[in-house]
Amino acid sequence: MEEEPMAEKQPVEEEEAPAEERLELAFQRGFLAGRRVAQLPWEDLEQTLSNTKDSSLLLAVLQKTVLHPLCLKYPPSVKYRRHFLSELIRKHECTTDEPLDELYEALGDVLNAAASTHCYKSYILPSGDAVTIRENVAIISQGTTGLVTWDAGLYLAEWALEHPFVFTNRRILELGSGIGLTGITVCKTCRPRAYTFSDHHQCVLEELSENIRLNGLFVQCEHYSLAGEKCRDREAELAKLQGPSITVAELDWNSVTEEELAKFQADVIIAADVVYDPDLTRSLVAVLQKLPACTNDGNPTEIYIASTSRNPDTYSHFQRVLEQVGIRWEDLPELRKNFLPYDQNAKISILKLLL
Ligand SMILES: C[S@@+](CC[C@H](N)C(=O)[O-])C[C@H]1O[C@@H](n2cnc3c(N)ncnc32)[C@H](O)[C@@H]1O
């Protein structure tokens, strides 16, 4: 079997690592996740280089980014790698005189690489393991926003890393999963009992299933149709494989019924970046209203919605519609860590809804 490229294990407390090592890891984390090149810690790099005049740090950054085994197997887009390498070369040229052929060789390789409509982003988890997502290079393609990973999805995944007990041994239903970063992170780190990814767009569902497999997880029910119960009988079989029972379901907020939602027996419902279009808000809230208020164990169903507030009117409209239908909410405290590199300048928050 082909060996998976692993991110090398990070120190348990990264804050305690020497400054240069922390800088290299910041580049690694940001680069592999495809963060905007301008947002990488260039100033810190430039300052360190101007103190040392030694190119070993640049070589280490190159090894941890463009030459990292994850990048070689699952590369970010050609455009992104070109931009990153050009910036690294600029820093090299303005800080050290030592030639560094490796940088120019790497740029040569990328200049010869063919551009594609798809790219990969890899997110290093605290364990040192990684989640890799294949996504579209265009933010909107095939008429959907679902073929890329959004910051609220990263934020919700980060929240899950800090609150694994919310998911452990429970049945999770995710609405508007897109291509799966949040759910795959939860499945890999929080030990849920069952996880249902859902979306309404066919291409999104196909990419989502591929990404789940890419991360070594087993999809028990694929494109599970709400009209039927085809894969449920295989749950016992799956319980033998130590992972969660994973379903990829076609679920449209405009047509899903109470009975169909009840079949998931979800203890926890999550969604990220689903509040962006006022026209969709009513159908999303209608889904929330149709959810059973209690789980099979008699506990209240828990709902967590992570949103980026791009337009305050859209976000307050969502809150108003919740109020109108009698759904209360509480705003969860802001996250402190930024392990999964979501944009810290974006206004992202998580609402816990109370049915
Ligand atoms: C902005 S994307 C967010 C994707 C992912 N949760 C993330 O944070 O990266 C919104 C998602 O909602 C899905 N969506 C939009 N309208 C929907 C509907 N009526 N029923 C189900 N899913 C829908 C889209 O297909 C898309 O995957």
The ligand as an SDF file (V2000), in Angstrom:
LIG
                    3D

 27 29  0  0  0  0  0  0  0  0999 V2000
  -20.6790   28.8440    1.5990 C   0  0  0  0  0  0  0  0  0  0  0  0
  -20.8390   27.1270    1.3910 S   0  0  0  0  0  0  0  0  0  0  0  0
  -20.2230   26.4950    2.9290 C   0  0  0  0  0  0  0  0  0  0  0  0
  -19.6060   25.1180    2.7690 C   0  0  0  0  0  0  0  0  0  0  0  0
  -18.9310   24.5770    4.0330 C   0  0  0  0  0  0  0  0  0  0  0  0
  -19.8670   24.4030    5.1040 N   0  0  0  0  0  0  0  0  0  0  0  0
  -17.7870   25.4640    4.4600 C   0  0  0  0  0  0  0  0  0  0  0  0
  -17.9250   26.1690    5.4770 O   0  0  0  0  0  0  0  0  0  0  0  0
  -16.7100   25.4480    3.8070 O   0  0  0  0  0  0  0  0  0  0  0  0
  -22.6140   26.8550    1.5640 C   0  0  0  0  0  0  0  0  0  0  0  0
  -23.0480   25.4140    1.3560 C   0  0  0  0  0  0  0  0  0  0  0  0
  -24.4620   25.3240    1.5470 O   0  0  0  0  0  0  0  0  0  0  0  0
  -25.0090   24.4820    0.5360 C   0  0  0  0  0  0  0  0  0  0  0  0
  -26.4120   24.8530    0.2970 N   0  0  0  0  0  0  0  0  0  0  0  0
  -26.8860   26.0100   -0.2460 C   0  0  0  0  0  0  0  0  0  0  0  0
  -28.2160   25.9460   -0.3870 N   0  0  0  0  0  0  0  0  0  0  0  0
  -28.6050   24.7270    0.0840 C   0  0  0  0  0  0  0  0  0  0  0  0
  -29.8540   24.0690    0.1840 C   0  0  0  0  0  0  0  0  0  0  0  0
  -30.9850   24.6470   -0.2320 N   0  0  0  0  0  0  0  0  0  0  0  0
  -29.8930   22.8180    0.7020 N   0  0  0  0  0  0  0  0  0  0  0  0
  -28.7440   22.2310    1.1250 C   0  0  0  0  0  0  0  0  0  0  0  0
  -27.5220   22.7910    1.0370 N   0  0  0  0  0  0  0  0  0  0  0  0
  -27.4550   24.0340    0.5130 C   0  0  0  0  0  0  0  0  0  0  0  0
  -24.1330   24.7570   -0.6830 C   0  0  0  0  0  0  0  0  0  0  0  0
  -24.1950   23.7050   -1.6300 O   0  0  0  0  0  0  0  0  0  0  0  0
  -22.7540   24.8900   -0.0410 C   0  0  0  0  0  0  0  0  0  0  0  0
  -22.0910   23.6540    0.0310 O   0  0  0  0  0  0  0  0  0  0  0  0
  1  2  1  0
  2  3  1  0
  2 10  1  0
  3  4  1  0
  4  5  1  0
  5  6  1  0
  5  7  1  0
  7  8  2  0
  7  9  1  0
 10 11  1  0
 11 12  1  0
 11 26  1  0
 12 13  1  0
 13 14  1  0
 13 24  1  0
 14 15  1  0
 14 23  1  0
 15 16  2  0
 16 17  1  0
 17 18  1  0
 17 23  2  0
 18 19  1  0
 18 20  2  0
 20 21  1  0
 21 22  2  0
 22 23  1  0
 24 25  1  0
 24 26  1  0
 26 27  1  0
M  CHG  2   2   1   9  -1
M  END
$$$$
